[in-house]
């Protein structure tokens, strides 16, 4: 485990354990380092050798990630090929890769389709040699704004900017939808929509889901379409065009592997998760992104287990949330906060999320506010949390307390990975003969140290159980326990010199005190008079709230008299006694 400091998650390739992902520098968690533990998240971060980013595609069979860098202001128009360890294996550039954008693989993985400015190129992904003539569509006429690419219903579907004017902002451009045979031939135009985004899924065959914006003030529209013929047929439509709906442009769209749920990264309107049957809100849903977040990306893991939602938000709030697709089977989202725009990014890029086939890796593309630098994060075990543990058994001081004595329970909490943004708290329960009692929780210091305070209320074996409930980045720690034997509280009985030592009457004042639990109301002390003629039991004296008591007596005139005063103790207090001599009377 690592030191509980706030060195925030900084990673370039390599093994760094880090992940609440304050990703410019993901933290190094809590005290002391230890070996990697299974099912902990880890991150590899590499900066792209380009100042633009377009799309990302995971090729599980080859353990590759393809990244295209085409864009309006791109200085590098390429296909970057990374392995799952973040190594750049190849940079593919040809005379035709200008404005390289959307990608997809054929069903058998033997062909990589890449949409570029004028073509849909076809490559052999093993060699990056052209397949056949090298393209299946060639008349986009410098469509610089990359759209989407997918295969369903036996057809290859592709969108591209429809206007030939040089775009200023691709997010607001009209996208035209085309379809044709994956092997090439005639492609059919099927309509144009503002900022159109579409997605397909093997579990939703012959269908595409699409999100776009209305003309004028952009309002979100989502639809499901039949895609088994050259022209799409609308099957369901949902609009967010009421006066109360925010103006927004869709950023990304995805369909679950079984085709039952679609998710739309709807910019300032957040993430919409809808049933593909009727487009009603998916239940139970996934909760909102942090306040102020612009939703930029969404992805389902191909095994159907996870959903990732990405966004852009200022400060330390989460930019990335990962959780189970079926929330009732999971828990709260695993969150990541990207905070360094100069090293690691401070937001998730548009269309910047993709999973490996089994969900064990999440590929996240981050950028900065200027969108002139990009970082690929390869996050292993993205839904897992870091381990936490108490550093050995806690200690109790004093080690042998008595009832009513304040004790301090000290220890150290170790957190792997990042230091949390919010205060980490340790709770405790005291178990004794009277049952369980909550101990006031405390905040853990930066070095992981903590000190709980408590006052035992009964004698005998007492067990303190310490707990850390976990947080957004850390699993709960195994409880730590410590046993102590609590003794009775000591008492002290003091007596003053007697007053009025005459045969007509004597007054004796005393005090019974304790450092532990206060003496109960009605406490009595026993009093005996000792003389030459024997021992006489006098009336017990009542101890007042301040511990004081008074004894009155008329001793016989037979020399000096000894008075003993004793407290027998109770279930919580030890016994004590004292004596005093009254001078002889005459």
Phi, psi and omega in degrees: 000158187252168184293140182281061179250177183251040172283109192278137177338088174249125184219131160239167190327146176134194195264032191285134175272117182191144177186003173291010180033071167274070203300002169284335184200090191288147194287171170250080192335239191245162194335142167066141184258152175213172184295158177305145178246147183298148176065018169270148175289152173213160186223137170244128183237128177229139178274135179292144175277047182202156181258009176224160178216142178239298185216166178221140179221132179263128176249093186296320184300324182259000183054051182233153170236122178261131180234126175258149187239012180292146179187175183301319183249024185296136171259344176235116177250098191209169167248116179266131183246114179248152168268178185286355175263002178088009178278131176281110184271329187198146171241113185262116175226134174224178177293350184251359184273017177299129180061038178301135184220249188297149181221156170203158177253149172295164184302325180268002177076008185273345181231133173254118177266133180227122177276125177237189189301318186244352190220168154251107183278153177233125182239155162277115186290350176279322185244343188061026167279148177297144174263131181060231180279354177097352180205157175243346173214138190221024184230040175284338177057066174059048176282093189288335182271110183291140177253228181238167183213132179196159179240124174200155181062024180076011182232153174265122181251140183210141173242150180204153177307130185273331180280148178266000176288147181294123186283148172265326182213109183296336184295338182253004184282153175281132180249133178263140181257128179234156174213151179193182179290141178300342179267000179106187183107206183286132174252140185252132177282135185232024174116164181230141182217152181288127175051041185291138174229136177224163179212155176233167178209140176302332179275003180227060189294145177072014181229152166232148172251144188219142174234141179205180181242153175287159175289160183075231175292116188287122173238148187286138173227136181233138181217159173242134187227144170285134184232035181266352177235179184295334180246132180290151177237124182292129178252329179203147181216140175225130181247149175240063189246010177292161181301331181276349179280136182288150170289131183198162175239134178293143181253330185196162179208146180210156178237140178296154183302331179271000176077008186271336185228141172240150179231137180237123170279102192257037175060232183290349178272004178082200179256127177260128174241122189229150171287136179287349175262099178088350177060032171282160178300132178293138179247140004275003180082181188236009180079169184272156169287162178306148181307135178087003182278136168265118182286125187241338187204153177208147179204145170255144173287141183301337178277359176080010186268329190231154169231139177240136178234127182244159181197186177232124180210146181282159175077209186262007179293159185291133174262347185217129178236131179235130180205174179292145177297324176256095188302330181295344178262357184241207179222207180293155182298149169277123188246149178227136180242118178264124191232357185239102181289350180258346181207089179113346177090157178232017176193159177275130182291155174306133180055042188252028180228141175201148181250156164287169190298326182260007179077005183282345176227138173242128178258118184236127176262125179244162180213186178245180183298325180282345182055044177239007173216146183221145181230133175265121176254127176251103188256113176275146182050057190294337181267355182278166176241161178286154178283152174223153181199152172278141184277082181077176180291148177289165177245151179238130177233129356290158185287337179232075185283167173243166182302129179088356179270132179292135178236158177240126178254115187245150177189191180218133178258129179254131178238124171286157174076217191279151169285132182295153178286327180262161182300135176269132184238141176252134177248164180209155176231134173262125177248124179219192184298340181266000179119207183255142182222127179289137175259136181306130180291157179226159177272139181279137178287170182300329180272006178092353183284151176209158178221113175266152179234141182205165177229107180301144186245358177209167184271169175098192182295129179232131181244127173259127177247119182258143184222147167234120189281356184087173177212194184299338183247350188230139172289158174300149177275145171303138182301148174246138181233155174211137180256142173224153175257118183264125182267169172294151179287137177290151174235160178224129180246121180243147180233142175267166176296138181299153176248142175065058183279071177232165181292348179272348178160144180227141178238129181236123179254143178210172180222134173248119183232162178213148176270356183255216180301135181305148178293144182289157176297139180090009179296136180242151171243143179274144183231133175232143174253128179247122175226180181296338183270352178142191183249132180238128175279125177262171180298133177302150179258138180275130179275127181279175181302331180269005179090354183278153175211162182225137177241131174241142183202159174238090185289151177291155182277064184231051179087193183290154182234135178257130176248130173248136177236129184224149175243124186283348184083174176214197184297338185244353187228140175286159177283160174204160182205164177201171181212160179210149181250132174265131182301161179298146179250153182211000000 
